């Protein structure tokens, strides 16, 4: 990691501490520890921070916990669906995307 990368990481962590609320996180403790990890990318079960460190994501959100991050077939289908109907509060379903 270069000195510039470390400065960028510190900059983003400072912004996060000052302007971001992370649910279910002790904000004071997070600030004392230097701020949150700043994630840059993800693929499958892995997430990577802006320093190039790679982590196994064992607590993913509900949208990808069973299939992993960056699954092209899923993102492609979501994109197609959003181009058709992005939201419909008046019904519980939208038409299936035809591949």
PyMOL commands that set and color helices and strands:
alter all, ss='L'
color gray80, all
select helices_A, chain A and resi 3-19+27-32+72-84
alter helices_A, ss='H'
color red, helices_A
select strands_A, chain A and resi 39-43+46-49+54-56
alter strands_A, ss='S'
color yellow, strands_A
deselect
rebuild
show_as cartoon
